[in-house]
Amino acid sequence: MLLNASETLLVIVDVQEKLAPVIHQRDKLIGRMRWLGEIADELNVATLVTEQYPKGLGISVDDLSAIIENARVIEKLHFSAWQEPQFVDAVKQSGKQQLVLMGMEAHVCILQTAIDLKNAGFDVYVVEDAVGSRRESDKSTALQRMQQYGIEIISSEMAAYEWLHKSGTDTFRHITKHWIRG
């Protein structure tokens, strides 16, 4: 199934100050998250952010602040965001069926959230180039496990082009002006 911007909820999971420095290729990953988050913002794709125990891990990284200012931020203690009542309420209130996940860590919070969302009946997409773990092997194992479970593994460009749907529009021209940087 292709993504549709009006049916998508972008979920940014736990990209926090004290966790980000230990993530493999963190700068590249955060850059892709920011890039896709900015496009989502331009296309009015709803965004939800989680922060795992922010008293200990800090708040979301500054590099994502422009995206996060337009999003609802939910604190959590469970690794799976779906186990947090506030998150469940926010997802249900959004009315969206397609949930696109990016963030940290792929083998813990992304994996558990994705599986729980899939079990709850949502169409779940994980952005491969916008999720990370401390070890590359944990990330690749998590992506393989999620794919075996029926979760769609996509790239940030796949999401962007599917949301855009076609070229030749003012929106397409406006957004693609900045893709050379992406």
Secondary structure, 3 states (H helix, E strand, C coil): CCCCHHHEEEEEECCECCCHHHCCCHHHHHHHHHHHHHHHHHCCCEEEEEEECHHHHCCECHHHHHHHCCCEEEEECCCCHHHCHHHHHHHHHHCCCEEEEEEECHHHHHHHHHHHHHHCCCEEEEEEEEEECCCHHHHHHHHHHHHHCCCEEECHHHHHHHHHCCCCCHHHHHHHCCCCCC
